[in-house]
Every structure is written in structure tokens, then in C-alpha cells.
Amino acid sequence: MRNLWLILSIPLSLAACASNQVNDTFDCTDDTSAQPVNIHYGDSQLKVTPPLYKVHKNKYLKFKLIADNQAGPGNLDYATVKVTINSKDPLTNKWINVSGTKKADGTLLACMPTSQPEGVVEYLVEVEKVGQLDPRAEVIR
């Protein structure tokens, strides 16, 4: 039994070593009180302000969820609806991958790595039972 455990543990330990080799640094240095990207949503509405947000490398991209306080169809409580934010290009912008609800916390944070090239990053905001938008963020120094 001990030999079997040894044989099985070697590939697992090697896989763990390989997965820890990451070039990106995700150590955001600013506090989370920075001006957020506001995501307003509710009955037949979905809006992101500002539409083009400027964010520095190695800083947080902060999203504030603002749910409609009126009940939706079938008494839907928008505060409990899941909001998911992902990159439109998940191969190069894996750092944009957060989800949550207004009721749980109302704030979502994505830490931009130092290796992110400057320029425009497109991401998707999907609000369950409401819709989807594709705003942008501009990466600056």
C-alpha cells in the first residue's frame, strides 16, 4: 500500500510544482476605496458607468453593483441576482473573472497584473435574468 501511495504521489507533486510557475504578479497595492465602475441593473435596464474606465497596472478594478430596488417579474429581487464579470479574451486577460450579488457584498474586485499590456481591455458584464454588456477598461501606467 505504501508503494502505491509513493507511485501516485510523485506525479501529483510534480504537477503542483509546475502549476506554481506563474509570470503574473497579482499583488494590488492600492486600497479598495478607489472610484468604482458602477453596474446599474433591474427591470429592462443594464448600464455600466463610466463606459471606459482607466485603471493602472497592479491596481484593483473595482465594480459596484447597484440593483433596482423595485421587484421584477414574478417578484424577482434584483439584489439576489448573480452578476458575472469576465474578460472577452480569457486567454490573455484571465485576471477579470469575478461574480457576486448586491445582497452578498455589492462590490467585486479584480486585481490587474503588472504584466498587463497598456491599451483597451474588453470585458463582459452578465446579469442573470437581465442581460449582458461589453464595456471596456483602459490600462495605463
Residue, then its C-alpha position, 0 to 999 in steps of 0.5 A: m500500500r505504501n508503494l502505491w501511495l509513493i507511485l501516485s504521489i510523485p506525479l501529483s507533486l510534480a504537477a503542483c510544482a509546475s502549476n506554481q510557475v506563474n509570470d503574473t504578479f497579482d499583488c494590488t497595492d492600492d486600497t479598495s476605496a478607489q472610484p468604482v465602475n458602477i453596474h446599474y441593473g433591474d427591470s429592462q435596464l443594464k448600464v455600466t458607468p463610466p463606459l471606459y474606465k482607466v485603471h493602472k497596472n497592479k491596481y484593483l478594478k473595482f465594480k459596484l453593483i447597484a440593483d433596482n430596488q423595485a421587484g421584477p417579474g414574478n417578484l424577482d429581487y434584483a439584489t439576489v441576482k448573480v452578476t458575472i464579470n469576465s474578460k472577452d479574451p480569457l486567454t490573455n486577460k484571465w485576471i477579470n473573472v469575478s461574480g457576486t450579488k448586491k445582497a452578498d457584498g455589492t462590490l467585486l474586485a479584480c486585481m490587474p497584473t503588472s504584466q498587463p499590456e497598456g491599451v483597451v481591455e474588453y470585458l463582459v458584464e452578465v446579469e442573470k435574468v437581465g442581460q449582458l454588456d461589453p464595456r471596456a477598461e483602459v490600462i495605463r501606467 
